[in-house]
Amino acid sequence: MKTNCESCSMPIESGPYCGYCVDSEGKLQPFEDRFAKMVDWQLKRNPKAGRAQAEKETLAFMAKLPAWKENAELRRRLSL
């Protein structure tokens, strides 16, 4: 059964997270690491948006995902 990664929403076969979102031990990478990589991905998709816009969009996207919706750092950044 296919499902989606709880950290980035990428389609996966099993487990809560995809291979991009976990460390070598299979644990979810820290918020800062995932956020930086997801912002970089946004910038590759839409380089004209600029870093500030990519960060804003990434925070909004991550806030909807199970792995991050209760994350204290994400909430702090959204409230700035």
N, C-alpha and C positions, 0 to 999 in steps of 0.2 A: 504494500500500500504506500503510495506516495503521500508525502506531507510537506510542510514548509519549515525551514529553519526558523526557530523561535528568536534568533538574533538578527537575521538579515532578510528573511522570507524567501530565500533561494529554495527551489524544489529539491527535496532529498528523499532517499528511500526509507531511512529509518533513523531513530534517535531524535533528540530535540534540536541538535545543531549540525550544521554542515562542516565540512573539513576546513573551510576558510575561517570559521569562527572559533575553533578550538585550538588549544596548544598541543604540544607533543604528547601530553598525557590524556588528551580528550576532554579537558576542562575548558569551559568558556573563557575566552580571553578577556582581560579587563576592559571596562568601558572605554577608557582613553585609547587603547589600541584599536578597538573595533570602530570607534568614532572616526579616528584619523583615516583608517583604511576606507571607510564608507564615504567620507568626504572626498578623498582622492578619486574614488570610483565615480562619484557625482560630477567631479570636475572633468573627468575623461569623457563622460557622456555629454556634458554641456559646458565646455570651457569658457564660453562667453558669460556665463552666470557670475563668475567671480567667487572667491573663497567665502566671503561673508554670506552670500546667498546659498552656496552649497552647504555651509554649516547649518544655516537656518532650516533648510529643507531636510537635511539629514537628522537633525534633532526632532523635527516634527514626525518624520518617518519612524525613527527609533522609539518614540513615545507610544506608538501603536503596537509595538512588538512585545510579546510576553516576556522575553528575557530582560527588557529594559524599562518597561512601563512604570516600575516601582523603584528604579535606580535613583539614588539620592543625587548623584552628580548630574544626571540628565535633568532631573527636576530643578536643580539649582540653575543650570544653564538656561532652561526654558523660562525661568522667572526673571532673568536679567533684562 
